[in-house]
Amino acid sequence: MIKEVVALSVVVATGFSAFSQTDTSSKLIDTTTVNVVTTDSNQAFTDNKKQPVYKLKPAVDIPVTAVGSGWSMYAFTKIYSKDPSTVEDINSLRKEDINGFDRWAADVYSPKAANTSDFFFYGSMPLPLLLLADKHIRQDAGKIGLMYLEAMSVTGLLYTGATYSTDRYRPLAYNPEVPMSERTSGGAKNSFFAGHVALVGTASFFTAKVFSDYHPDSKLRFLFYGAAIVATGGTAYLRHMGGKHFPSDLLLGTAVGTLSGILVPQFHKTKLFKDPNLTLLPYTTGQSHGLVMNYRFK
C-alpha cells in the first residue's frame, strides 16, 4: 500500500513539473530525471493493479467445495447422533490401555473450560469479515468468500470423515469424576480428532494468510498470525482442559486447520495457477474421504 501511495505521488508531482519546465539546462536535467523515475514507478504501479492476488479455478474449486460441504452437512448429522454407550462399556475402559503420550489427559476435566472453548469457536467463524475493512481486499470479496467456504469445506471433510469412521472415546469417558450421563453419551466417542481446534485454525490462519498476501510488506501481518496462533492454541488448551480431546487429537486438529487455512489461499495465488502440472481433487471411496494433490514433474 505504501509503495502505491508513493508511486501515485510521483505521478502527481510529474504532472505539476510539466507546467513548470524552462529552457535552462539544469531544469531540463532535473525534469528528465523525475520523468524517468515516474515512468518506472508508474509501470510498477500499473503491473501490480493488473496482477490479481488470487485466481479461481472453477474445475477444481466447485467440486472440492461441493463435495466437502455436502459431505460435512451429512456427516455432522451422524457423528452427533451416535448410539450411546452402556454403563458396562464405560466401566470397562481402562486408562492403562491409552497410549503413554495421551494417557495423562484422562485425569483432566473442566466443564467451564469446555464451555469457554465454544466462545473461541463461534467467535472465530466470522474473522475473515475483518478483511472487508481493507479496500483492496474488499474489491475481491466474492472471490475470497468462496475461498473461505472452500477452506472450511476441506477442513469439514477431513474432520467429519475421521470422526464418522472412528469411535474414539474422549478423555472424560475414562474419568470417574465425570457424570455417567456425559460419559455414556454418543458424543463421548468423538475424540478423534479435534474439530473445534481445526475449524478455529482454518478461520484464523485463513484471515492472516489473505491479509499477508495482499500486504506482504505490512508489519500488521505478524499481528494477524500472532492472533491466529493464540486463538488456535487457546482453543486447543481449553478443549484439553475440558476433557474433550487427547493431545494427539489436538495436534492433528491444529495441523489440519492451520494447513487448510494457509494452503487453500496459497493454491489460488495467481502465479501458482500458471502451473498446469498441479491438480487438486476430492475423492470418496467407501468410508474414506479426503483430497488428492498431484504434481507432474517435467
C-alpha positions in Angstrom: 0.0 0.0 0.0 2.8 2.4 0.8 4.5 1.7 -2.5 1.3 2.5 -4.3 0.9 5.8 -2.5 4.5 6.8 -3.3 4.1 5.8 -6.9 0.9 7.9 -7.2 2.6 10.8 -5.5 5.4 10.7 -8.1 2.9 10.7 -10.9 1.1 13.8 -9.5 4.4 15.5 -8.9 5.4 14.9 -12.5 2.2 16.5 -13.7 3.0 19.6 -11.8 6.6 19.6 -13.1 5.4 19.6 -16.7 3.8 23.0 -16.2 7.0 24.5 -14.7 9.6 23.4 -17.3 12.0 26.1 -18.5 14.7 26.3 -21.2 17.6 26.1 -18.7 19.8 23.1 -19.0 19.7 22.4 -15.2 16.0 22.5 -15.1 15.8 20.2 -18.1 18.1 17.6 -16.4 16.0 17.7 -13.2 12.8 17.2 -15.1 14.1 14.4 -17.2 15.3 12.6 -14.1 11.9 12.9 -12.4 10.2 11.6 -15.6 12.4 8.5 -15.7 11.6 7.7 -12.0 8.0 8.4 -12.7 7.9 6.0 -15.7 9.4 3.1 -13.7 7.2 3.7 -10.6 4.1 4.2 -12.7 4.8 1.0 -14.6 5.2 -0.9 -11.4 2.0 0.5 -10.0 0.2 -0.5 -13.2 1.6 -4.0 -13.2 0.5 -4.5 -9.5 -3.0 -3.4 -10.3 -3.2 -5.7 -13.4 -2.0 -8.7 -11.5 -4.7 -10.2 -9.2 -3.6 -11.8 -6.0 -5.8 -14.8 -6.4 -7.4 -16.6 -9.3 -10.2 -19.1 -9.0 -10.2 -22.4 -11.0 -13.9 -23.5 -11.2 -13.0 -27.0 -12.4 -11.3 -27.6 -9.1 -12.9 -25.1 -6.7 -16.5 -26.1 -7.4 -16.1 -29.9 -7.0 -13.9 -29.5 -3.9 -16.3 -27.1 -2.2 -19.4 -29.0 -3.2 -18.1 -32.4 -2.1 -16.6 -31.0 1.2 -19.7 -29.0 2.1 -22.2 -31.8 1.1 -20.4 -34.5 3.0 -19.8 -32.3 6.0 -23.5 -31.4 6.3 -24.5 -35.1 6.0 -21.8 -36.4 8.4 -22.5 -33.8 11.1 -26.0 -35.3 11.5 -24.4 -38.7 12.0 -21.5 -38.0 14.3 -23.6 -36.1 16.8 -26.3 -38.8 16.9 -24.1 -41.8 17.6 -25.6 -44.5 19.8 -24.9 -44.0 23.5 -22.6 -46.4 25.2 -23.8 -48.7 28.0 -22.6 -48.2 31.6 -20.8 -51.6 31.3 -18.9 -50.3 28.3 -17.7 -47.2 30.2 -16.8 -49.2 33.3 -14.7 -51.5 31.2 -12.5 -48.6 29.9 -9.0 -48.7 31.4 -6.6 -45.8 31.4 -3.8 -48.3 31.1 -5.0 -49.1 27.6 -4.4 -45.5 26.5 -1.0 -44.9 24.8 1.6 -43.2 27.0 1.6 -39.9 25.1 -2.1 -39.4 25.7 -2.8 -41.2 29.0 -2.3 -38.2 31.4 -5.1 -36.3 29.7 -7.7 -38.7 31.1 -7.4 -37.1 34.5 -8.4 -33.6 33.3 -11.9 -32.3 33.3 -13.3 -28.8 33.5 -16.8 -28.0 32.2 -16.1 -24.3 32.4 -13.1 -24.7 30.1 -15.2 -26.7 27.6 -17.9 -24.0 27.6 -15.3 -21.3 27.1 -13.9 -23.1 24.1 -17.3 -22.6 22.4 -16.8 -18.8 22.6 -13.5 -19.2 20.7 -15.2 -21.5 18.2 -18.1 -19.3 17.3 -16.1 -16.1 17.6 -13.6 -17.2 15.1 -16.0 -18.1 12.3 -16.7 -14.5 11.2 -13.0 -13.5 11.4 -12.5 -13.1 7.7 -15.1 -10.3 7.7 -12.4 -8.2 9.2 -10.7 -8.2 5.9 -13.5 -6.2 4.4 -12.2 -3.2 6.2 -9.4 -3.1 3.6 -10.5 -1.5 0.4 -8.2 -3.6 -1.8 -9.4 -6.9 -0.3 -13.0 -5.7 -0.3 -12.8 -5.5 -4.1 -12.3 -9.3 -4.2 -14.9 -10.0 -1.5 -16.8 -12.6 -3.6 -13.6 -14.4 -4.6 -12.3 -14.5 -1.0 -15.7 -15.6 0.3 -15.7 -18.6 -2.0 -12.1 -19.5 -1.0 -13.1 -19.3 2.7 -16.0 -21.6 2.1 -13.7 -24.0 0.3 -11.2 -23.9 3.1 -13.9 -24.7 5.7 -15.3 -27.4 3.5 -11.9 -29.1 3.2 -11.5 -29.0 7.0 -15.0 -30.2 7.5 -14.5 -33.1 5.0 -11.4 -34.3 6.8 -12.8 -33.8 10.3 -16.2 -35.4 9.8 -14.6 -38.2 7.7 -12.3 -39.1 10.6 -15.0 -38.8 13.3 -17.6 -40.6 11.2 -15.4 -43.6 10.6 -13.7 -43.7 14.1 -15.1 -44.1 17.5 -12.5 -42.9 20.0 -13.7 -42.2 23.5 -13.0 -38.7 24.8 -10.7 -38.4 27.9 -13.7 -37.6 30.1 -15.1 -41.1 29.4 -12.3 -42.5 31.4 -12.7 -40.1 34.3 -14.9 -41.4 37.2 -15.4 -37.9 38.4 -17.4 -37.0 35.3 -21.2 -37.7 35.4 -22.0 -41.0 33.9 -24.7 -39.5 31.6 -21.9 -37.5 29.9 -19.6 -40.4 29.7 -22.2 -42.7 28.1 -23.4 -40.1 25.5 -22.8 -40.8 21.9 -20.8 -37.6 21.6 -18.3 -39.0 24.0 -17.0 -41.2 21.1 -16.0 -38.2 19.0 -12.5 -37.6 20.3 -10.6 -38.1 17.0 -9.8 -35.5 16.0 -10.3 -32.0 17.5 -12.9 -30.3 15.3 -13.1 -27.1 17.3 -9.4 -26.6 17.0 -9.3 -27.4 13.3 -12.1 -25.0 12.4 -10.7 -22.2 14.6 -7.3 -22.8 13.0 -8.8 -22.6 9.5 -10.7 -19.4 10.1 -7.9 -17.6 11.9 -5.0 -18.7 9.7 -7.0 -18.1 6.5 -7.6 -14.5 7.7 -3.9 -14.0 8.4 -2.8 -15.6 5.1 -5.1 -13.5 2.9 -4.1 -10.2 4.6 -0.4 -11.2 4.2 -0.8 -12.0 0.5 -2.4 -8.6 -0.1 0.1 -6.7 2.1 3.3 -8.8 2.2 5.3 -5.8 3.5 2.9 -4.8 6.2 4.0 -5.3 9.8 0.4 -6.0 10.7 0.7 -9.4 9.2 2.6 -10.5 12.3 -0.3 -9.3 14.4 -2.7 -11.4 12.3 -0.5 -14.5 12.5 0.0 -14.0 16.2 -3.7 -13.7 16.8 -4.2 -17.0 14.8 -1.7 -18.8 16.9 -3.3 -17.5 20.2 -6.8 -18.4 19.0 -5.9 -21.9 17.8 -3.6 -22.7 20.7 -6.1 -21.3 23.2 -8.9 -23.4 21.8 -6.6 -26.5 22.0 -5.8 -25.8 25.6 -9.4 -25.3 26.6 -10.5 -28.5 24.8 -7.8 -30.3 26.6 -8.8 -28.9 30.0 -12.5 -29.7 29.2 -11.6 -33.4 28.8 -12.7 -33.3 25.2 -9.6 -34.5 23.4 -6.3 -36.2 23.8 -3.1 -34.4 22.9 -2.7 -36.4 19.7 -6.3 -35.3 18.7 -5.3 -31.7 19.4 -2.1 -31.8 17.4 -3.8 -33.3 14.4 -6.7 -30.8 14.6 -4.2 -27.9 14.8 -2.2 -29.3 11.8 -5.4 -29.7 9.7 -6.8 -26.3 10.5 -3.5 -24.4 10.0 -2.7 -26.1 6.7 -6.2 -25.7 5.3 -6.3 -22.0 6.2 -2.9 -21.3 4.7 -2.8 -23.7 1.7 -6.2 -23.0 0.2 -5.3 -19.3 -0.4 -1.8 -20.4 -1.5 -3.2 -22.7 -4.1 -5.2 -19.8 -5.5 -2.3 -17.4 -5.9 -2.1 -16.3 -9.5 1.5 -17.5 -10.2 0.7 -21.0 -8.9 -2.3 -21.3 -11.2 0.0 -20.8 -14.2 1.5 -24.2 -13.4 -0.6 -26.8 -15.4 1.2 -29.7 -13.7 -0.7 -29.1 -10.4 -4.1 -30.7 -9.8 -6.2 -30.9 -6.6 -9.3 -33.0 -6.4 -11.6 -34.6 -3.8 -12.0 -38.4 -3.5 -14.6 -40.6 -1.8 -14.2 -44.4 -1.5 -16.5 -46.2 0.9 -15.9 -44.6 4.3 -12.7 -42.8 3.2 -12.9 -39.2 2.2 -10.3 -36.6 1.5 -8.3 -34.7 -1.1 -5.6 -35.9 -3.5 -3.0 -33.5 -4.9 -1.0 -34.4 -7.9 2.1 -32.7 -9.3 3.6 -33.8 -12.6 7.4 -33.3 -12.7 8.8 -32.4 -16.1 
